Amino acid sequence: MARDFTSVGVVGLGTMGAGIVEVFARNGVDVVAVEVSEDALERGRAILTGSTDRAVVKGKLAEADRDALLSRVRFAVGLDALHSVDLVIEAVPEHLDLKQRIFAELDRVCKPEAILATNTSSLSVTEISVATSRPHQVIGIHFFNPAPVMKLVEVVRTVVTSADVVADVEALCKRLGKVDVTISDRAGFIANALLFGYLNHAVGMFESHYATREDIDAAMKLGCGLPMGPLALMDLIGLDTAYEILDTMYRRGGRDRRHAPVPLIKQMVTAGLLGRKSGRGFYTYERPGSPVVVPDEQTPVASEAALGGAAAIAKVGVVGSGTMATGIIEVFAKAGYEVVSVTRGAEKSAKVFEAVKTSLNKGVVRGKLGEADRDAALGRINWSATLDHLADVDLVVEAVVEELSVKKALFASLDEICKPGVVLATTTSSLPVIDVAMATQRPADVVGLHFFNPAPVMPLVEVVETIRTSAETTATARAVCAALGKTGVVCGDRSGFIVNALLFPYLNDAVKMLEASYSTADDIDHAMKLGCGYPMGPFELLDVVGLDVSLAIQRELYLELREPGFAPAPLLEHLVTAGYLGRKSGRGFRDHTRR
Ligand SMILES: NC(=O)c1ccc[n+]([C@@H]2O[C@H](COP(=O)([O-])OP(=O)(O)OC[C@H]3O[C@@H](n4cnc5c(N)ncnc54)[C@H](O)[C@@H]3O)[C@@H](O)[C@H]2O)c1
């Protein structure tokens, strides 16, 4: 029989604590909510009432239920109020000495059988537990932000946590409607160990002016389907908390440079820019605690003004006959551009024509496209097997094989054929755009237009500027993306651009975690989906993308950026060598032949 928890204590009512109080009270558990001072208590109470009031307004909570929920919570200053609770969850700031002091005090105050839990994200639960005389009753219960929303709880057992305490806490998580994964005591557990290197990297991109905050966040939301971008997530977590987590992970997790907090984070914390809770972090919010972003001096000026200087584009050449070229032809034709498709022969053109027609037909069947519009789109495409037909286009999009020599030769030819002032774009996902630009006499007119697969569906395009790209060329490229109904994000000419540079090291880290036997592929996938709201877990995504493709991208990143932490996981290399490439070969991290 699992232990029945009728009353719990929560210590610290900040970002996490207030949410944890709500989770328990919503599920019929009495809560003693404790803070360090009357002021802090009032702030905590305001977070709780704010959140439950919003739930009522959204129709997710009945007024009577809200009142019942609030009536289950007793607020108090000081730990003495916790003398008779069955379980305490501590959610004070991420400092080991503070947490140890609180646990020593809890040990003195709480009844002997009470379980003492910490919500720490990165500190050692073991080190916290030894501050008490009952380390076997100390455990990590790591909720995710916002606690009432996110389904995951990481249950962290130390080497001394007793098995029945683990079982009791697992049963409690189920009662709270949460999904738990039970793991051992390692810096960052599953989710944060995979998340924080990525967040820190994104802050580094922003700090180095590689891309704007809006573009970094839009890239990850639209390119990967994440619920929020990394900088908005830093604001939600709180920059002070994020700093402490990174700092601890750096020190505990083998001094991986990727966890050394980017200097900007410390500067922002010192300046009081803590994120949502202080009303300002990477973004500015309506008021402290509000999720509503308001414009500030970094907000991009209205798009029309920003796109000033863009050249008018009417006719577009697309070179290539593969998946990307096919999708891109469809996208331009559907958006009303006249398209010249150039392939290496009539047979290939016929295949591309069929593929575009099939795809457009699907739109008709789904009621998204009228038959007349389909016919008009197809009618706007001219099919050719010779580059000479690109003499009068306004923009060329190259989507041929990912080989630098082939692309360079093509750009050299385009340079001879195309009229002056034409924008020459490459869709390369891994080669330096400057290399193809320098194959022409007009590098200022060359830009990367990195579409995502499938191009007709994915809303993101990375606009890659080289150090020679002119402002007009970038403006034209962005205007074209907007006209296609896509979001164009501008970034520098570095391996992986924004999305792949942030995505693949995280996937690689997940493989390393699996390889180290810290957790299972299922639990890691669960943790990222339920703890961070990712649409797919890392192993699901790796199997879809293809392990060979993933390995190639990770190798490129490693070679260009020379970051030791980017070294491809040996397990990934072995699976590729063994021919386990993911869904396409029937087996990757999972066996797809049996489903
Ligand atoms: N922010 C997140 O996204 C997140 C997610 C999961 C876990 N965590 C972890 O949760 C814990 C709390 O983080 P947070 O972001 O909620 O911090 P926070 O700064 O928002 O809140 C901490 C609260 O603790 C209170 N406090 C400080 N000393 C206290 C004491 N002696 N007694 C009682 N209360 C005290 C503070 O007044 C404050 O209200 C940390 O261990 C953090 O790593 C944070």
PDBQT file of the ligand as one rigid body, heavy atoms in Angstrom, charges set to zero:
ROOT
HETATM    1  N1  LIG A 601      12.502  28.152 -12.909  1.00  0.00    +0.000 N 
HETATM    2  C1  LIG A 601      12.384  26.969 -13.463  1.00  0.00    +0.000 C 
HETATM    3  O1  LIG A 601      12.028  26.878 -14.649  1.00  0.00    +0.000 OA
HETATM    4  C2  LIG A 601      12.646  25.720 -12.664  1.00  0.00    +0.000 A 
HETATM    5  C3  LIG A 601      12.164  24.499 -13.150  1.00  0.00    +0.000 A 
HETATM    6  C4  LIG A 601      12.331  23.347 -12.355  1.00  0.00    +0.000 A 
HETATM    7  C5  LIG A 601      13.010  23.429 -11.162  1.00  0.00    +0.000 A 
HETATM    8  N2  LIG A 601      13.497  24.635 -10.729  1.00  0.00    +0.000 N 
HETATM    9  C6  LIG A 601      14.175  24.660  -9.416  1.00  0.00    +0.000 C 
HETATM   10  O2  LIG A 601      13.236  25.103  -8.455  1.00  0.00    +0.000 OA
HETATM   11  C7  LIG A 601      13.910  25.801  -7.413  1.00  0.00    +0.000 C 
HETATM   12  C8  LIG A 601      13.298  27.185  -7.267  1.00  0.00    +0.000 C 
HETATM   13  O3  LIG A 601      13.516  27.927  -8.470  1.00  0.00    +0.000 OA
HETATM   14  P1  LIG A 601      12.580  29.141  -8.909  1.00  0.00    +0.000 P 
HETATM   15  O4  LIG A 601      12.869  29.407 -10.330  1.00  0.00    +0.000 OA
HETATM   16  O5  LIG A 601      11.209  28.879  -8.475  1.00  0.00    +0.000 OA
HETATM   17  O6  LIG A 601      13.220  30.323  -8.023  1.00  0.00    +0.000 OA
HETATM   18  P2  LIG A 601      12.580  31.726  -7.640  1.00  0.00    +0.000 P 
HETATM   19  O7  LIG A 601      13.720  32.629  -7.420  1.00  0.00    +0.000 OA
HETATM   20  O8  LIG A 601      11.536  32.115  -8.616  1.00  0.00    +0.000 OA
HETATM   21  O9  LIG A 601      11.843  31.420  -6.243  1.00  0.00    +0.000 OA
HETATM   22  C9  LIG A 601      12.534  31.047  -5.083  1.00  0.00    +0.000 C 
HETATM   23  C10 LIG A 601      11.666  31.426  -3.872  1.00  0.00    +0.000 C 
HETATM   24  O10 LIG A 601      12.280  30.911  -2.697  1.00  0.00    +0.000 OA
HETATM   25  C11 LIG A 601      12.079  31.847  -1.665  1.00  0.00    +0.000 C 
HETATM   26  N3  LIG A 601      13.042  31.627  -0.596  1.00  0.00    +0.000 N 
HETATM   27  C12 LIG A 601      14.344  31.991  -0.537  1.00  0.00    +0.000 A 
HETATM   28  N4  LIG A 601      14.870  31.601   0.656  1.00  0.00    +0.000 NA
HETATM   29  C13 LIG A 601      13.897  30.988   1.343  1.00  0.00    +0.000 A 
HETATM   30  C14 LIG A 601      13.831  30.396   2.642  1.00  0.00    +0.000 A 
HETATM   31  N5  LIG A 601      14.873  30.361   3.436  1.00  0.00    +0.000 N 
HETATM   32  N6  LIG A 601      12.646  29.877   3.037  1.00  0.00    +0.000 NA
HETATM   33  C15 LIG A 601      11.566  29.927   2.278  1.00  0.00    +0.000 A 
HETATM   34  N7  LIG A 601      11.581  30.464   1.004  1.00  0.00    +0.000 NA
HETATM   35  C16 LIG A 601      12.730  30.995   0.562  1.00  0.00    +0.000 A 
HETATM   36  C17 LIG A 601      12.250  33.185  -2.366  1.00  0.00    +0.000 C 
HETATM   37  O11 LIG A 601      11.638  34.222  -1.616  1.00  0.00    +0.000 OA
HETATM   38  C18 LIG A 601      11.542  32.932  -3.704  1.00  0.00    +0.000 C 
HETATM   39  O12 LIG A 601      10.181  33.254  -3.656  1.00  0.00    +0.000 OA
HETATM   40  C19 LIG A 601      15.376  25.827  -7.795  1.00  0.00    +0.000 C 
HETATM   41  O13 LIG A 601      16.022  24.745  -7.151  1.00  0.00    +0.000 OA
HETATM   42  C20 LIG A 601      15.344  25.603  -9.296  1.00  0.00    +0.000 C 
HETATM   43  O14 LIG A 601      16.511  25.035  -9.796  1.00  0.00    +0.000 OA
HETATM   44  C21 LIG A 601      13.307  25.773 -11.442  1.00  0.00    +0.000 A 
ENDROOT
TORSDOF 0
